[in-house]
């Protein structure tokens, strides 16, 4: 079996997949940054658990 050159449609898909991957990574970084800012903002409090008896 010989090695064939990559078809043009595969190059397009690869470029699109890289773009989608970068957008997904950017979204994850954004969510992590917003979470970090919210927690370290100083006004974050864990909800109190009240025991009812």
C-alpha positions as MATLAB code, in Angstrom:
seq = 'XXXXXXXXXXXXXXXXXXXXXXXXXXXXXXXXXXXXXXXXXXXXXXXXXXXXX';
ca = [
       0.000    0.000    0.000;
       1.392    3.336   -0.997;
       1.174    6.520    1.043;
      -1.270    8.936   -0.564;
      -1.255   12.682   -0.289;
      -3.822   14.113    2.125;
      -6.986   15.186    0.353;
      -8.022   18.840    0.479;
     -11.196   18.079    2.459;
      -9.112   16.522    5.240;
      -7.030   19.692    5.483;
     -10.222   21.750    5.828;
     -11.589   19.451    8.529;
      -8.307   19.545   10.412;
      -8.316   23.358   10.368;
     -11.920   23.465   11.534;
     -11.221   20.941   14.316;
      -8.272   23.004   15.529;
     -10.490   26.101   15.598;
     -13.224   24.339   17.564;
     -10.626   22.953   19.971;
      -9.168   26.398   20.592;
     -12.637   27.859   21.202;
     -13.427   25.068   23.668;
     -10.132   25.609   25.495;
     -10.826   29.362   25.651;
     -14.286   28.718   27.102;
     -12.842   26.409   29.772;
     -10.224   29.023   30.703;
     -12.952   31.690   30.899;
     -15.114   29.569   33.225;
     -12.123   28.756   35.446;
     -11.114   32.427   35.603;
     -14.634   33.565   36.496;
     -14.877   30.871   39.180;
     -11.516   31.875   40.634;
     -12.485   35.555   40.706;
     -15.822   34.800   42.340;
     -14.287   32.623   45.060;
     -11.399   34.973   45.846;
     -13.615   38.073   45.724;
     -14.016   38.058   49.493;
     -17.794   37.964   49.667;
     -18.061   34.247   48.899;
     -19.597   32.178   51.682;
     -20.440   28.540   51.768;
     -24.120   27.874   52.415;
     -24.889   27.073   56.033;
     -26.419   23.715   56.768;
     -29.019   24.010   59.473;
     -29.909   20.953   61.458;
     -33.657   20.670   61.942;
     -34.807   18.550   64.904;
];
